Amino acid sequence: KEVVATMVGRRRNKSKVFVTPRRPFEKERLDQELKLIGEYGLKNKREVWRVKYTLSKVRKAARDLLTLDEKDPKRLFEGAALLKRLHKMGIMEQEKNQLDYVLGLTVENFLSRRLQTIVLAKDHAKSIHHARVLVRQRHIRVGRQLVDIPSFMVNVDSEKLIAISEYSPLHPGGKGGNGRVKKKNLKKGGGGDEDSE
């Protein structure tokens, strides 16, 4: 008998990251989403829905744990883990160390921990939209790692490590060369003798 070797590729199970609203044209919700998009400089509604979905999963976990008895080992273990994770991410304050507080979380608690929002809070950008551009154009680092994802969730420990990358033209005295506009202006001012590179 002939044995035929088959190549089996790795199949990745993709799970949902957002859920579309049940009622697509509800005025109150549309206005609230538009306000969030403007306030936090989001690209589209999907970014809001993604955060809402994350929030609903966290709250559901807390609700399920709250139905258990207070001395239940599962509630003690998983509840402590959930609270620790939320404290580490900076979504909840350290004083709020009970599951009841998890039910009071809002979308704003999560959106305020995005890299884009924190870059603006640390005065690296002039506006929330400028912050997004800086992140996307790879000017921002978290620790030693360059991060170009505006929705990157920054934990409390990493928050103080956010800075302009030393390889960015925006870094004063950094290793990065001049930017595109400065190169062009130098070339104009120099009489065109210098090369662009």
KAPE-V468101 format. One record per backbone hydrogen bond with DSSP energy under -1.0 kcal/mol. NH is the residue of the N-H (numbers start at 1). CO is the residue of the C=O. Records with the same first field share a line. If there is no record, write none. Layout:
# KAPE-V468101
NH=CO, CO
This chain:
# KAPE-V468101
26=23
30=26
31=27
32=28
33=29
34=30
35=31
36=32
37=33
38=34
39=35
40=36
42=37
49=45
50=46
51=47
52=48
53=49
54=50
55=51
56=52
57=53
58=54
59=55
60=56
61=57
62=58
63=59
64=60
65=61
66=62
72=69
76=72
77=73
78=74
79=75
80=76
81=77
82=78
83=79
84=80
85=81
86=82
87=83
88=84
89=85
91=86
92=86
97=95
101=98
105=102
111=107
112=108
113=110
114=111
115=152
116=150
118=114
119=115
120=116
121=117
122=118
123=120
124=119
131=127
132=128
133=129
134=130
135=131
136=132
137=133
138=135
139=134
141=163
142=145
143=161
145=142
147=140
152=149
154=113
156=88
159=155
161=158
162=159
163=141
165=139
168=165
171=168
174=171
175=166
176=166
183=179
184=180
185=181
186=182
187=183
188=184
189=185
190=186
191=188
192=187
